[in-house]
Amino acid sequence: MKNDFIVLTPFQYMIECTCPRPEHTFILDLHKGDIITVTEEKKYVDSLGWLLLVMINDYSFFMFVDEIEEFIANKKITSLLDLELRMNYLDYKVNESLDVLNKEKFDVFARELNDLKAIQKDRAMI
């Protein structure tokens, strides 16, 4: 089973080869809306830990499990299911803030909802 994640915040990721030669290292720019597909293929490297095969844009490489978990915790990426759930929640909160005439909360929730909808719309156009 593949797990798809979407980039919420642009960032750079340094792809490091697990071999001793440093020339296999390069930086990959990740943009809002990029899809990161985590496959079930994995490997264990002594003294480094578990790595999972991921596909981003045209690249396939192994990424440390800890890094993926860190990106999720820092809200740099989220699963597509979590994106949908967050959008449903924000839609509810926008409507709730309208019902009670709370402009401050409405502005906060509407802005985040619009940002997520823009990411989703841009992804659909690709």
N, CA, C and O atoms as a GROMACS GRO file, in nm:
protein
  504
    1MET      N    1   0.083  -0.117   0.000
    1MET     CA    2   0.000   0.000   0.000
    1MET      C    3   0.088   0.125   0.000
    1MET      O    4   0.187   0.132   0.073
    2LYS      N    5   0.052   0.221  -0.082
    2LYS     CA    6   0.126   0.347  -0.088
    2LYS      C    7   0.055   0.450  -0.002
    2LYS      O    8  -0.068   0.451   0.008
    3ASN      N    9   0.133   0.537   0.058
    3ASN     CA   10   0.078   0.647   0.137
    3ASN      C   11   0.120   0.777   0.071
    3ASN      O   12   0.239   0.804   0.054
    4ASP      N   13   0.022   0.858   0.035
    4ASP     CA   14   0.050   0.986  -0.030
    4ASP      C   15   0.038   1.099   0.070
    4ASP      O   16  -0.057   1.106   0.149
    5PHE      N   17   0.136   1.188   0.065
    5PHE     CA   18   0.138   1.307   0.148
    5PHE      C   19   0.150   1.427   0.055
    5PHE      O   20   0.205   1.417  -0.055
    6ILE      N   21   0.098   1.540   0.099
    6ILE     CA   22   0.106   1.663   0.020
    6ILE      C   23   0.187   1.766   0.098
    6ILE      O   24   0.175   1.776   0.220
    7VAL      N   25   0.268   1.841   0.026
    7VAL     CA   26   0.352   1.943   0.088
    7VAL      C   27   0.267   2.066   0.116
    7VAL      O   28   0.202   2.119   0.026
    8LEU      N   29   0.267   2.111   0.242
    8LEU     CA   30   0.192   2.230   0.282
    8LEU      C   31   0.278   2.355   0.285
    8LEU      O   32   0.230   2.465   0.260
    9THR      N   33   0.405   2.337   0.315
    9THR     CA   34   0.499   2.448   0.326
    9THR      C   35   0.621   2.418   0.242
    9THR      O   36   0.678   2.310   0.255
   10PRO      N   37   0.663   2.508   0.154
   10PRO     CA   38   0.783   2.482   0.073
   10PRO      C   39   0.906   2.466   0.162
   10PRO      O   40   0.925   2.538   0.260
   11PHE      N   41   0.989   2.370   0.127
   11PHE     CA   42   1.115   2.349   0.198
   11PHE      C   43   1.213   2.274   0.110
   11PHE      O   44   1.175   2.222   0.005
   12GLN      N   45   1.336   2.269   0.153
   12GLN     CA   46   1.440   2.196   0.081
   12GLN      C   47   1.474   2.070   0.159
   12GLN      O   48   1.479   2.070   0.282
   13TYR      N   49   1.498   1.963   0.085
   13TYR     CA   50   1.535   1.836   0.147
   13TYR      C   51   1.668   1.790   0.087
   13TYR      O   52   1.683   1.783  -0.035
   14MET      N   53   1.763   1.760   0.175
   14MET     CA   54   1.892   1.712   0.128
   14MET      C   55   1.887   1.560   0.116
   14MET      O   56   1.875   1.490   0.216
   15ILE      N   57   1.896   1.512  -0.006
   15ILE     CA   58   1.897   1.369  -0.031
   15ILE      C   59   2.039   1.320  -0.013
   15ILE      O   60   2.132   1.363  -0.081
   16GLU      N   61   2.054   1.229   0.081
   16GLU     CA   62   2.186   1.176   0.112
   16GLU      C   63   2.190   1.029   0.078
   16GLU      O   64   2.102   0.952   0.116
   17CYS      N   65   2.292   0.992   0.006
   17CYS     CA   66   2.315   0.851  -0.024
   17CYS      C   67   2.369   0.784   0.102
   17CYS      O   68   2.443   0.846   0.178
   18THR      N   69   2.334   0.661   0.123
   18THR     CA   70   2.383   0.590   0.241
   18THR      C   71   2.520   0.527   0.218
   18THR      O   72   2.571   0.455   0.304
   19CYS      N   73   2.579   0.553   0.103
   19CYS     CA   74   2.714   0.504   0.077
   19CYS      C   75   2.816   0.607   0.129
   19CYS      O   76   2.778   0.720   0.159
   20PRO      N   77   2.942   0.570   0.139
   20PRO     CA   78   3.041   0.662   0.196
   20PRO      C   79   3.083   0.778   0.106
   20PRO      O   80   3.156   0.866   0.152
   21ARG      N   81   3.040   0.782  -0.019
   21ARG     CA   82   3.083   0.888  -0.110
   21ARG      C   83   2.987   1.006  -0.105
   21ARG      O   84   2.867   0.989  -0.129
   22PRO      N   85   3.037   1.127  -0.073
   22PRO     CA   86   2.948   1.244  -0.058
   22PRO      C   87   2.897   1.302  -0.189
   22PRO      O   88   2.808   1.387  -0.186
   23GLU      N   89   2.950   1.260  -0.304
   23GLU     CA   90   2.905   1.320  -0.430
   23GLU      C   91   2.764   1.276  -0.469
   23GLU      O   92   2.709   1.329  -0.565
   24HIS      N   93   2.706   1.181  -0.398
   24HIS     CA   94   2.569   1.139  -0.425
   24HIS      C   95   2.466   1.220  -0.346
   24HIS      O   96   2.348   1.184  -0.341
   25THR      N   97   2.509   1.328  -0.286
   25THR     CA   98   2.421   1.412  -0.206
   25THR      C   99   2.378   1.535  -0.288
   25THR      O  100   2.462   1.601  -0.350
   26PHE      N  101   2.247   1.564  -0.287
   26PHE     CA  102   2.199   1.686  -0.352
   26PHE      C  103   2.073   1.734  -0.284
   26PHE      O  104   2.012   1.662  -0.205
   27ILE      N  105   2.033   1.858  -0.315
   27ILE     CA  106   1.918   1.920  -0.250
   27ILE      C  107   1.800   1.920  -0.347
   27ILE      O  108   1.812   1.956  -0.464
   28LEU      N  109   1.685   1.880  -0.294
   28LEU     CA  110   1.561   1.877  -0.370
   28LEU      C  111   1.468   1.984  -0.314
   28LEU      O  112   1.441   1.987  -0.194
   29ASP      N  113   1.418   2.072  -0.402
   29ASP     CA  114   1.323   2.176  -0.361
   29ASP      C  115   1.183   2.118  -0.366
   29ASP      O  116   1.140   2.065  -0.469
   30LEU      N  117   1.112   2.128  -0.255
   30LEU     CA  118   0.974   2.082  -0.248
   30LEU      C  119   0.884   2.205  -0.241
   30LEU      O  120   0.908   2.297  -0.163
   31HIS      N  121   0.779   2.204  -0.322
   31HIS     CA  122   0.689   2.318  -0.334
   31HIS      C  123   0.550   2.280  -0.281
   31HIS      O  124   0.515   2.162  -0.276
   32LYS      N  125   0.473   2.381  -0.242
   32LYS     CA  126   0.336   2.358  -0.198
   32LYS      C  127   0.263   2.276  -0.303
   32LYS      O  128   0.267   2.308  -0.422
   33GLY      N  129   0.196   2.171  -0.259
   33GLY     CA  130   0.118   2.089  -0.350
   33GLY      C  131   0.192   1.969  -0.406
   33GLY      O  132   0.129   1.882  -0.466
   34ASP      N  133   0.323   1.961  -0.389
   34ASP     CA  134   0.396   1.843  -0.435
   34ASP      C  135   0.348   1.720  -0.358
   34ASP      O  136   0.316   1.729  -0.239
   35ILE      N  137   0.342   1.608  -0.427
   35ILE     CA  138   0.298   1.483  -0.364
   35ILE      C  139   0.421   1.398  -0.332
   35ILE      O  140   0.509   1.378  -0.416
   36ILE      N  141   0.424   1.349  -0.209
   36ILE     CA  142   0.528   1.257  -0.164
   36ILE      C  143   0.460   1.122  -0.145
   36ILE      O  144   0.371   1.107  -0.061
   37THR      N  145   0.502   1.024  -0.223
   37THR     CA  146   0.446   0.890  -0.213
   37THR      C  147   0.545   0.802  -0.137
   37THR      O  148   0.658   0.781  -0.181
   38VAL      N  149   0.500   0.751  -0.024
   38VAL     CA  150   0.582   0.661   0.057
   38VAL      C  151   0.538   0.518   0.024
   38VAL      O  152   0.423   0.481   0.044
   39THR      N  153   0.633   0.439  -0.025
   39THR     CA  154   0.602   0.301  -0.063
   39THR      C  155   0.630   0.208   0.055
   39THR      O  156   0.678   0.251   0.160
   40GLU      N  157   0.601   0.080   0.036
   40GLU     CA  158   0.626  -0.018   0.141
   40GLU      C  159   0.769  -0.070   0.137
   40GLU      O  160   0.812  -0.142   0.228
   41GLU      N  161   0.843  -0.036   0.033
   41GLU     CA  162   0.981  -0.084   0.024
   41GLU      C  163   1.066  -0.012   0.128
   41GLU      O  164   1.065   0.110   0.138
   42LYS      N  165   1.139  -0.091   0.204
   42LYS     CA  166   1.220  -0.033   0.312
   42LYS      C  167   1.352  -0.108   0.321
   42LYS      O  168   1.368  -0.218   0.269
   43LYS      N  169   1.446  -0.043   0.390
   43LYS     CA  170   1.573  -0.109   0.417
   43LYS      C  171   1.628  -0.056   0.549
   43LYS      O  172   1.596   0.055   0.593
   44TYR      N  173   1.712  -0.137   0.609
   44TYR     CA  174   1.775  -0.098   0.734
   44TYR      C  175   1.923  -0.084   0.711
   44TYR      O  176   1.987  -0.173   0.655
   45VAL      N  177   1.980   0.027   0.754
   45VAL     CA  178   2.123   0.053   0.742
   45VAL      C  179   2.179   0.060   0.883
   45VAL      O  180   2.136   0.140   0.965
   46ASP      N  181   2.278  -0.027   0.910
   46ASP     CA  182   2.340  -0.028   1.043
   46ASP      C  183   2.388   0.111   1.080
   46ASP      O  184   2.443   0.184   0.998
   47SER      N  185   2.366   0.146   1.201
   47SER     CA  186   2.404   0.273   1.264
   47SER      C  187   2.326   0.394   1.211
   47SER      O  188   2.343   0.505   1.261
   48LEU      N  189   2.240   0.375   1.110
   48LEU     CA  190   2.159   0.486   1.058
   48LEU      C  191   2.011   0.466   1.087
   48LEU      O  192   1.941   0.562   1.120
   49GLY      N  193   1.961   0.344   1.075
   49GLY     CA  194   1.822   0.314   1.103
   49GLY      C  195   1.742   0.277   0.979
   49GLY      O  196   1.799   0.243   0.875
   50TRP      N  197   1.609   0.283   0.992
   50TRP     CA  198   1.518   0.244   0.886
   50TRP      C  199   1.498   0.356   0.785
   50TRP      O  200   1.488   0.473   0.820
   51LEU      N  201   1.493   0.314   0.659
   51LEU     CA  202   1.465   0.406   0.549
   51LEU      C  203   1.350   0.349   0.467
   51LEU      O  204   1.337   0.228   0.452
   52LEU      N  205   1.266   0.437   0.414
   52LEU     CA  206   1.155   0.399   0.327
   52LEU      C  207   1.177   0.458   0.188
   52LEU      O  208   1.226   0.570   0.175
   53LEU      N  209   1.139   0.383   0.086
   53LEU     CA  210   1.148   0.434  -0.050
   53LEU      C  211   1.035   0.534  -0.073
   53LEU      O  212   0.918   0.501  -0.054
   54VAL      N  213   1.070   0.655  -0.114
   54VAL     CA  214   0.971   0.758  -0.144
   54VAL      C  215   0.988   0.804  -0.288
   54VAL      O  216   1.097   0.796  -0.345
   55MET      N  217   0.879   0.854  -0.343
   55MET     CA  218   0.881   0.911  -0.478
   55MET      C  219   0.829   1.054  -0.468
   55MET      O  220   0.719   1.078  -0.419
   56ILE      N  221   0.911   1.147  -0.515
   56ILE     CA  222   0.874   1.288  -0.517
   56ILE      C  223   0.906   1.339  -0.657
   56ILE      O  224   1.021   1.332  -0.702
   57ASN      N  225   0.804   1.391  -0.724
   57ASN     CA  226   0.821   1.440  -0.861
   57ASN      C  227   0.888   1.331  -0.946
   57ASN      O  228   0.829   1.224  -0.963
   58ASP      N  229   1.006   1.354  -0.998
   58ASP     CA  230   1.073   1.256  -1.082
   58ASP      C  231   1.179   1.175  -1.009
   58ASP      O  232   1.256   1.102  -1.071
   59TYR      N  233   1.183   1.187  -0.878
   59TYR     CA  234   1.289   1.124  -0.801
   59TYR      C  235   1.235   1.011  -0.714
   59TYR      O  236   1.126   1.022  -0.657
   60SER      N  237   1.311   0.904  -0.705
   60SER     CA  238   1.285   0.795  -0.612
   60SER      C  239   1.411   0.778  -0.529
   60SER      O  240   1.521   0.767  -0.583
   61PHE      N  241   1.395   0.776  -0.399
   61PHE     CA  242   1.510   0.762  -0.311
   61PHE      C  243   1.462   0.715  -0.175
   61PHE      O  244   1.342   0.714  -0.146
   62PHE      N  245   1.556   0.675  -0.092
   62PHE     CA  246   1.522   0.631   0.044
   62PHE      C  247   1.532   0.749   0.140
   62PHE      O  248   1.627   0.828   0.135
   63MET      N  249   1.431   0.759   0.227
   63MET     CA  250   1.424   0.867   0.325
   63MET      C  251   1.410   0.803   0.464
   63MET      O  252   1.341   0.702   0.480
   64PHE      N  253   1.475   0.862   0.561
   64PHE     CA  254   1.466   0.812   0.697
   64PHE      C  255   1.325   0.827   0.752
   64PHE      O  256   1.259   0.929   0.730
   65VAL      N  257   1.278   0.725   0.823
   65VAL     CA  258   1.145   0.728   0.883
   65VAL      C  259   1.133   0.846   0.978
   65VAL      O  260   1.029   0.912   0.982
   66ASP      N  261   1.238   0.872   1.055
   66ASP     CA  262   1.236   0.984   1.150
   66ASP      C  263   1.213   1.118   1.081
   66ASP      O  264   1.145   1.205   1.135
   67GLU      N  265   1.269   1.134   0.962
   67GLU     CA  266   1.251   1.260   0.888
   67GLU      C  267   1.107   1.278   0.842
   67GLU      O  268   1.051   1.387   0.849
   68ILE      N  269   1.047   1.170   0.795
   68ILE     CA  270   0.907   1.176   0.753
   68ILE      C  271   0.819   1.214   0.872
   68ILE      O  272   0.731   1.300   0.860
   69GLU      N  273   0.842   1.150   0.985
   69GLU     CA  274   0.765   1.182   1.105
   69GLU      C  275   0.786   1.327   1.149
   69GLU      O  276   0.693   1.392   1.195
   70GLU      N  277   0.908   1.377   1.135
   70GLU     CA  278   0.938   1.516   1.171
   70GLU      C  279   0.864   1.613   1.078
   70GLU      O  280   0.811   1.714   1.124
   71PHE      N  281   0.860   1.583   0.948
   71PHE     CA  282   0.788   1.670   0.854
   71PHE      C  283   0.640   1.676   0.886
   71PHE      O  284   0.577   1.781   0.873
   72ILE      N  285   0.583   1.562   0.927
   72ILE     CA  286   0.441   1.559   0.964
   72ILE      C  287   0.419   1.640   1.092
   72ILE      O  288   0.326   1.720   1.100
   73ALA      N  289   0.504   1.618   1.192
   73ALA     CA  290   0.489   1.690   1.320
   73ALA      C  291   0.504   1.841   1.304
   73ALA      O  292   0.437   1.918   1.372
   74ASN      N  293   0.592   1.883   1.212
   74ASN     CA  294   0.615   2.026   1.188
   74ASN      C  295   0.518   2.086   1.087
   74ASN      O  296   0.531   2.202   1.049
   75LYS      N  297   0.421   2.005   1.044
   75LYS     CA  298   0.317   2.047   0.950
   75LYS      C  299   0.373   2.096   0.816
   75LYS      O  300   0.317   2.185   0.752
   76LYS      N  301   0.485   2.036   0.776
   76LYS     CA  302   0.538   2.063   0.643
   76LYS      C  303   0.466   1.977   0.539
   76LYS      O  304   0.450   2.018   0.424
   77ILE      N  305   0.423   1.858   0.582
   77ILE     CA  306   0.346   1.769   0.495
   77ILE      C  307   0.228   1.714   0.574
   77ILE      O  308   0.228   1.715   0.697
   78THR      N  309   0.128   1.667   0.502
   78THR     CA  310   0.014   1.601   0.564
   78THR      C  311  -0.039   1.497   0.467
   78THR      O  312  -0.018   1.507   0.346
   79SER      N  313  -0.106   1.397   0.520
   79SER     CA  314  -0.165   1.295   0.433
   79SER      C  315  -0.283   1.357   0.359
   79SER      O  316  -0.342   1.455   0.405
   80LEU      N  317  -0.317   1.299   0.246
   80LEU     CA  318  -0.431   1.350   0.169
   80LEU      C  319  -0.561   1.336   0.249
   80LEU      O  320  -0.649   1.422   0.241
   81LEU      N  321  -0.573   1.228   0.326
   81LEU     CA  322  -0.691   1.210   0.409
   81LEU      C  323  -0.698   1.317   0.519
   81LEU      O  324  -0.804   1.374   0.543
   82ASP      N  325  -0.586   1.344   0.583
   82ASP     CA  326  -0.584   1.448   0.686
   82ASP      C  327  -0.613   1.586   0.628
   82ASP      O  328  -0.674   1.670   0.695
   83LEU      N  329  -0.572   1.609   0.504
   83LEU     CA  330  -0.604   1.736   0.437
   83LEU      C  331  -0.755   1.751   0.421
   83LEU      O  332  -0.811   1.856   0.450
   84GLU      N  333  -0.820   1.645   0.375
   84GLU     CA  334  -0.966   1.648   0.359
   84GLU      C  335  -1.036   1.669   0.493
   84GLU      O  336  -1.131   1.747   0.503
   85LEU      N  337  -0.990   1.598   0.594
   85LEU     CA  338  -1.050   1.612   0.727
   85LEU      C  339  -1.033   1.754   0.780
   85LEU      O  340  -1.127   1.811   0.837
   86ARG      N  341  -0.914   1.812   0.762
   86ARG     CA  342  -0.890   1.949   0.809
   86ARG      C  343  -0.980   2.047   0.736
   86ARG      O  344  -1.033   2.140   0.797
   87MET      N  345  -0.997   2.028   0.606
   87MET     CA  346  -1.083   2.117   0.528
   87MET      C  347  -1.228   2.106   0.575
   87MET      O  348  -1.298   2.208   0.583
   88ASN      N  349  -1.275   1.985   0.604
   88ASN     CA  350  -1.412   1.968   0.656
   88ASN      C  351  -1.428   2.038   0.790
   88ASN      O  352  -1.529   2.105   0.815
   89TYR      N  353  -1.329   2.023   0.877
   89TYR     CA  354  -1.333   2.088   1.007
   89TYR      C  355  -1.335   2.240   0.992
   89TYR      O  356  -1.414   2.308   1.057
   90LEU      N  357  -1.249   2.293   0.906
   90LEU     CA  358  -1.242   2.438   0.885
   90LEU      C  359  -1.372   2.492   0.826
   90LEU      O  360  -1.416   2.601   0.862
   91ASP      N  361  -1.431   2.416   0.736
   91ASP     CA  362  -1.560   2.456   0.678
   91ASP      C  363  -1.666   2.468   0.789
   91ASP      O  364  -1.744   2.563   0.791
   92TYR      N  365  -1.666   2.370   0.878
   92TYR     CA  366  -1.758   2.374   0.991
   92TYR      C  367  -1.731   2.496   1.079
   92TYR      O  368  -1.825   2.566   1.120
   93LYS      N  369  -1.604   2.524   1.110
   93LYS     CA  370  -1.568   2.636   1.196
   93LYS      C  371  -1.600   2.771   1.131
   93LYS      O  372  -1.637   2.866   1.200
   94VAL      N  373  -1.586   2.780   1.000
   94VAL     CA  374  -1.623   2.903   0.929
   94VAL      C  375  -1.773   2.928   0.946
   94VAL      O  376  -1.815   3.039   0.978
   95ASN      N  377  -1.852   2.823   0.924
   95ASN     CA  378  -1.997   2.837   0.939
   95ASN      C  379  -2.037   2.868   1.083
   95ASN      O  380  -2.126   2.950   1.107
   96GLU      N  381  -1.971   2.804   1.177
   96GLU     CA  382  -2.000   2.829   1.318
   96GLU      C  383  -1.968   2.974   1.356
   96GLU      O  384  -2.045   3.039   1.426
   97SER      N  385  -1.853   3.025   1.309
   97SER     CA  386  -1.817   3.163   1.342
   97SER      C  387  -1.912   3.263   1.275
   97SER      O  388  -1.935   3.372   1.329
   98LEU      N  389  -1.967   3.228   1.161
   98LEU     CA  390  -2.068   3.313   1.098
   98LEU      C  391  -2.197   3.314   1.180
   98LEU      O  392  -2.261   3.417   1.196
   99ASP      N  393  -2.233   3.197   1.233
   99ASP     CA  394  -2.357   3.188   1.312
   99ASP      C  395  -2.351   3.275   1.437
   99ASP      O  396  -2.451   3.334   1.478
  100VAL      N  397  -2.232   3.282   1.498
  100VAL     CA  398  -2.220   3.360   1.622
  100VAL      C  399  -2.161   3.499   1.597
  100VAL      O  400  -2.134   3.573   1.691
  101LEU      N  401  -2.143   3.534   1.469
  101LEU     CA  402  -2.094   3.666   1.428
  101LEU      C  403  -1.958   3.700   1.488
  101LEU      O  404  -1.936   3.812   1.535
  102ASN      N  405  -1.866   3.603   1.486
  102ASN     CA  406  -1.731   3.623   1.538
  102ASN      C  407  -1.636   3.645   1.420
  102ASN      O  408  -1.588   3.550   1.359
  103LYS      N  409  -1.610   3.772   1.389
  103LYS     CA  410  -1.531   3.807   1.271
  103LYS      C  411  -1.387   3.760   1.282
  103LYS      O  412  -1.329   3.715   1.183
  104GLU      N  413  -1.326   3.769   1.401
  104GLU     CA  414  -1.186   3.731   1.418
  104GLU      C  415  -1.165   3.583   1.387
  104GLU      O  416  -1.074   3.546   1.313
  105LYS      N  417  -1.250   3.498   1.446
  105LYS     CA  418  -1.239   3.355   1.420
  105LYS      C  419  -1.271   3.323   1.274
  105LYS      O  420  -1.206   3.239   1.212
  106PHE      N  421  -1.371   3.391   1.221
  106PHE     CA  422  -1.405   3.370   1.080
  106PHE      C  423  -1.285   3.398   0.991
  106PHE      O  424  -1.255   3.319   0.902
  107ASP      N  425  -1.217   3.508   1.014
  107ASP     CA  426  -1.101   3.545   0.932
  107ASP      C  427  -0.992   3.439   0.940
  107ASP      O  428  -0.934   3.401   0.838
  108VAL      N  429  -0.963   3.390   1.060
  108VAL     CA  430  -0.858   3.290   1.079
  108VAL      C  431  -0.894   3.160   1.007
  108VAL      O  432  -0.814   3.107   0.930
  109PHE      N  433  -1.015   3.110   1.032
  109PHE     CA  434  -1.056   2.982   0.972
  109PHE      C  435  -1.072   2.993   0.821
  109PHE      O  436  -1.033   2.902   0.748
  110ALA      N  437  -1.128   3.102   0.774
  110ALA     CA  438  -1.149   3.120   0.630
  110ALA      C  439  -1.016   3.130   0.556
  110ALA      O  440  -1.002   3.077   0.446
  111ARG      N  441  -0.919   3.198   0.615
  111ARG     CA  442  -0.787   3.211   0.552
  111ARG      C  443  -0.719   3.074   0.537
  111ARG      O  444  -0.667   3.041   0.431
  112GLU      N  445  -0.721   2.996   0.645
  112GLU     CA  446  -0.659   2.863   0.638
  112GLU      C  447  -0.734   2.773   0.539
  112GLU      O  448  -0.671   2.698   0.464
  113LEU      N  449  -0.866   2.780   0.541
  113LEU     CA  450  -0.945   2.699   0.447
  113LEU      C  451  -0.914   2.738   0.303
  113LEU      O  452  -0.899   2.650   0.218
  114ASN      N  453  -0.905   2.865   0.276
  114ASN     CA  454  -0.872   2.910   0.140
  114ASN      C  455  -0.733   2.865   0.098
  114ASN      O  456  -0.713   2.827  -0.018
  115ASP      N  457  -0.637   2.868   0.190
  115ASP     CA  458  -0.502   2.821   0.158
  115ASP      C  459  -0.503   2.673   0.120
  115ASP      O  460  -0.441   2.633   0.022
  116LEU      N  461  -0.575   2.592   0.198
  116LEU     CA  462  -0.581   2.448   0.170
  116LEU      C  463  -0.656   2.419   0.041
  116LEU      O  464  -0.618   2.330  -0.035
  117LYS      N  465  -0.762   2.495   0.015
  117LYS     CA  466  -0.836   2.477  -0.111
  117LYS      C  467  -0.749   2.514  -0.231
  117LYS      O  468  -0.757   2.450  -0.336
  118ALA      N  469  -0.665   2.616  -0.215
  118ALA     CA  470  -0.576   2.656  -0.323
  118ALA      C  471  -0.473   2.546  -0.352
  118ALA      O  472  -0.443   2.518  -0.468
  119ILE      N  473  -0.421   2.486  -0.248
  119ILE     CA  474  -0.327   2.374  -0.266
  119ILE      C  475  -0.395   2.259  -0.338
  119ILE      O  476  -0.340   2.201  -0.431
  120GLN      N  477  -0.515   2.226  -0.294
  120GLN     CA  478  -0.591   2.116  -0.354
  120GLN      C  479  -0.625   2.147  -0.500
  120GLN      O  480  -0.617   2.059  -0.586
  121LYS      N  481  -0.664   2.271  -0.528
  121LYS     CA  482  -0.699   2.310  -0.665
  121LYS      C  483  -0.578   2.306  -0.756
  121LYS      O  484  -0.586   2.257  -0.869
  122ASP      N  485  -0.463   2.358  -0.708
  122ASP     CA  486  -0.341   2.352  -0.787
  122ASP      C  487  -0.300   2.209  -0.817
  122ASP      O  488  -0.251   2.180  -0.926
  123ARG      N  489  -0.319   2.121  -0.721
  123ARG     CA  490  -0.284   1.980  -0.738
  123ARG      C  491  -0.374   1.916  -0.844
  123ARG      O  492  -0.327   1.835  -0.924
  124ALA      N  493  -0.502   1.953  -0.846
  124ALA     CA  494  -0.597   1.895  -0.941
  124ALA      C  495  -0.566   1.939  -1.084
  124ALA      O  496  -0.598   1.867  -1.179
  125MET      N  497  -0.504   2.054  -1.100
  125MET     CA  498  -0.475   2.106  -1.234
  125MET      C  499  -0.355   2.035  -1.297
  125MET      O  500  -0.335   2.043  -1.418
  126ILE      N  501  -0.275   1.968  -1.217
  126ILE     CA  502  -0.154   1.902  -1.269
  126ILE      C  503  -0.186   1.769  -1.329
  126ILE      O  504  -0.097   1.700  -1.378
   0.00000   0.00000   0.00000
